[in-house]
C-alpha cells in the first residue's frame, strides 16, 4: 500500500473544507434522504455558494449523487458502508445490552434506547419501543434529537470533562432563541442531578417523560441510555423502583463489554 502523506493539522484551510464537507453529509439522516441545495444550506448553516462547491466535491468523491432535474442530492452506497462499520465497531457493547433493552421495554411498557452525542444532537443507535403513544415518535438508528432539551443529552453533558461540558453548554445556550437564563438553569440542574444521583429526567415532548443515564467508555466514548413513556406510564414510583435500576444495569453491562473490547 502506498504510504499516505501525513495530515498537516496546522493547515486550517484544509481542515475547514473537510469540516464543511462533513457538515453536509451529516445533514442527511432518516427522514431526510434527499436534500436540495437550499435545504443543505439551512441544515448545515453554510452559505449557498459554499454548499454548491462542496456538493460538487462530494459527488466527485463518490459520496453524493445528484438526482435528475431539481431533485436534489442523495448519499451513495459508500455511506452505507460507513454506517455499518459504525455498528460493527459498537458490536461489543450492543451485543451485551440489546437483549436486556428489548426485554425491559416489553416488561415495563416504555421505550428503551441507546444514543451517542454528536455536536448539538444525540444520535439514536438502537431503540425498543413498547410505549403505545402517538406522541412518541418512530425512532430509527441515525435519528437525531436535540441535546439541549432531552434527558439523553443532559446525561451525555454530565459525562463530559468539565471544560468541554462548560463550552458545550455555552454553545447550546448561545444558539437558543428563547429564555437563555432559564435554559441554562434547566441544563445545569439536570447535569447536577446526574452527577449526584447517576441519572436525570427531562420532558421535551408534551406528555412524554424521559429518564437517562450516560457513561463514558474508554473504547466507545460517551453513550446514553434512556427510558421514555407517557406521563401516565412514567410514575415517580416506577422511575425510582424499576427504570433507574435498569439504567444502572445497562451502563454496567456496557462498561463490562467495553473493558473486554480493550
C-alpha positions in Angstrom: 0.0 0.0 0.0 1.4 3.4 -1.0 2.1 5.5 2.1 -0.1 8.5 2.6 1.1 12.0 3.1 0.9 12.9 6.8 -2.0 15.2 7.6 -0.9 18.7 8.4 -3.1 19.7 11.3 -1.9 23.3 11.0 -3.5 23.6 7.5 -6.6 25.4 8.7 -8.0 25.9 5.2 -7.9 22.1 4.6 -9.5 21.4 8.0 -12.2 23.9 7.3 -13.0 22.4 3.9 -13.2 19.0 5.5 -15.5 20.1 8.3 -17.8 21.7 5.8 -18.0 18.6 3.7 -18.7 16.5 6.8 -21.4 19.0 7.9 -23.2 18.5 4.6 -23.0 14.7 4.9 -24.4 14.9 8.5 -27.4 16.8 7.2 -28.7 13.5 5.6 -30.5 11.4 8.1 -33.5 9.2 8.5 -36.5 11.2 7.2 -34.2 13.4 5.1 -32.8 11.1 2.4 -32.9 13.7 -0.4 -31.9 17.3 0.1 -31.7 20.3 -2.2 -29.0 23.0 -2.1 -31.4 25.2 0.0 -32.1 22.5 2.5 -28.5 21.6 2.8 -27.6 25.3 3.5 -30.3 25.6 6.1 -29.4 22.3 7.9 -25.6 22.8 7.8 -25.5 26.6 8.4 -23.3 27.0 5.3 -23.7 29.7 2.7 -25.5 28.5 -0.5 -22.4 29.2 -2.6 -20.3 27.0 -0.3 -22.9 24.3 -0.5 -22.7 24.3 -4.3 -19.0 23.9 -4.2 -19.0 21.2 -1.6 -21.7 19.1 -3.2 -19.7 19.1 -6.4 -16.7 17.8 -4.5 -18.7 15.2 -2.7 -20.1 14.0 -6.0 -16.6 13.6 -7.3 -15.6 11.7 -4.2 -18.5 9.3 -4.7 -20.3 10.2 -1.5 -23.3 12.0 -3.1 -25.3 11.7 -6.3 -27.3 14.3 -7.9 -30.9 13.4 -8.8 -32.4 14.4 -12.2 -33.8 17.9 -12.5 -34.1 19.8 -9.3 -34.5 16.7 -7.2 -31.5 17.5 -5.0 -28.8 15.2 -3.7 -28.8 11.8 -2.0 -26.0 9.8 -0.3 -24.4 7.0 -2.3 -23.9 3.4 -1.3 -20.5 4.4 0.1 -22.2 5.9 3.0 -23.9 2.6 3.8 -20.5 1.1 4.4 -19.7 3.9 6.9 -22.9 3.3 8.8 -22.4 -0.5 9.1 -18.8 0.0 10.0 -20.0 2.1 12.9 -22.4 -0.6 14.0 -19.6 -3.2 13.8 -17.3 -1.0 15.9 -20.0 -0.8 18.6 -20.8 -4.5 18.4 -19.2 -5.5 21.7 -21.5 -3.1 23.6 -24.6 -3.6 21.6 -24.4 -7.4 21.9 -24.3 -7.1 25.7 -27.2 -4.7 26.1 -29.7 -5.2 23.3 -31.5 -8.3 24.6 -31.9 -6.6 28.0 -33.2 -3.4 26.5 -35.8 -5.3 24.4 -36.9 -7.4 27.4 -37.2 -4.3 29.6 -39.2 -2.3 27.0 -41.7 -5.1 26.8 -41.9 -5.7 30.6 -42.2 -2.0 31.6 -44.2 -0.8 28.6 -41.7 2.0 27.8 -39.2 2.8 25.1 -35.6 1.9 25.9 -32.9 3.5 23.8 -29.2 3.9 23.3 -27.8 7.1 21.8 -24.5 8.9 21.4 -23.7 12.6 21.3 -22.7 14.3 18.0 -22.3 18.1 18.0 -25.6 19.7 19.2 -27.5 16.4 18.8 -28.0 13.0 20.2 -28.0 10.2 17.6 -30.0 7.1 18.3 -28.1 3.9 17.9 -30.8 1.4 19.0 -34.3 1.6 20.4 -37.0 -0.8 21.5 -40.4 0.9 21.6 -43.3 -0.6 23.5 -44.9 2.7 24.8 -48.2 3.0 22.9 -48.4 6.7 22.5 -48.7 8.7 19.2 -46.5 11.4 20.8 -43.6 9.0 20.9 -42.0 9.4 17.5 -40.9 6.4 15.4 -37.2 6.2 16.1 -34.8 4.5 13.8 -31.0 4.3 14.0 -29.5 7.6 13.0 -32.4 9.7 14.0 -31.2 12.9 15.7 -32.8 14.7 18.7 -31.5 17.9 20.3 -29.1 17.6 23.1 -30.4 20.8 24.6 -33.8 19.7 25.9 -33.5 15.9 26.4 -32.6 13.5 29.2 -30.3 11.7 26.8 -28.5 15.0 26.0 -28.3 16.1 29.6 -26.9 12.8 30.7 -24.2 13.0 27.9 -23.3 16.5 29.1 -22.9 15.2 32.6 -20.3 12.7 31.4 -18.1 15.2 29.6 -14.9 16.6 31.1 -15.7 19.9 32.9 -14.1 22.2 30.4 -15.7 20.5 27.4 -19.1 20.5 29.2 -18.9 24.2 30.0 -18.0 25.0 26.4 -20.8 22.9 25.1 -23.4 24.4 27.4 -22.3 27.9 26.4 -22.7 27.0 22.8 -26.1 25.4 23.3 -27.4 28.4 25.3 -26.0 30.9 22.8 -28.0 29.2 20.0 -31.2 29.3 22.0 -33.7 31.9 20.8 -35.9 31.9 24.0 -35.1 32.5 27.6 -31.4 31.7 27.8 -31.1 32.0 31.6 -33.9 29.5 32.1 -32.4 27.1 29.6 -29.0 27.3 31.3 -30.6 26.7 34.7 -32.5 23.7 33.3 -29.4 22.1 31.8 -27.2 22.7 34.8 -29.9 21.4 37.2 -30.1 18.2 35.1 -26.4 17.8 34.9 -26.1 18.3 38.7 -28.8 15.7 39.3 -27.0 13.2 37.1 -23.7 13.8 38.9 -25.3 13.4 42.3 -27.7 10.6 41.6 -26.4 9.0 38.4 -29.4 9.8 36.2 -31.6 12.7 35.1 -35.1 13.4 33.8 -36.5 15.7 31.1 -39.6 16.2 29.1 -39.1 17.9 25.7 -42.3 16.5 24.0 -45.7 17.2 25.6 -46.9 14.5 27.9 -43.7 12.4 27.4 -41.2 11.8 30.2 -37.7 10.6 29.7 -35.1 9.4 32.2 -31.5 8.8 31.2 -28.1 7.7 32.4 -24.8 8.1 30.5 -21.4 6.5 30.8 -18.0 7.3 29.3 -16.5 4.2 27.8 -12.7 4.4 27.0 -13.1 2.3 23.8 -16.5 3.7 22.7 -16.8 7.2 24.0 -20.0 8.6 25.7 -23.1 6.5 25.4 -26.5 7.4 26.9 -29.3 5.0 27.8 -32.9 6.2 28.4 -36.4 5.1 29.1 -39.3 7.1 27.9 -43.1 6.9 28.0 -46.2 9.0 28.6 -46.7 10.8 31.9 -49.2 8.1 32.9 -46.6 5.4 32.2 -43.8 7.1 33.9 -44.9 7.5 37.5 -42.3 8.6 40.1 -42.5 5.2 41.8 -42.0 3.3 38.6 -39.0 5.5 37.7 -37.4 5.0 41.1 -38.1 1.3 41.6 -37.8 -0.1 38.1 -36.3 2.3 35.5 -33.4 3.9 37.3 -32.1 0.4 38.4 -32.5 -0.7 34.8 -30.4 2.3 33.6 -27.6 1.4 36.0 -27.7 -2.2 34.9 -27.4 -1.2 31.3 -24.4 1.0 31.9 -22.7 -1.7 33.9 -23.2 -4.1 31.0 -21.8 -1.5 28.7 -18.7 -1.0 30.9 -18.1 -4.7 31.1 -18.3 -5.1 27.3 -16.1 -2.0 26.8 -13.5 -3.5 29.2 -13.4 -6.8 27.3 -13.0 -5.0 24.0 -9.8 -3.2 25.1 
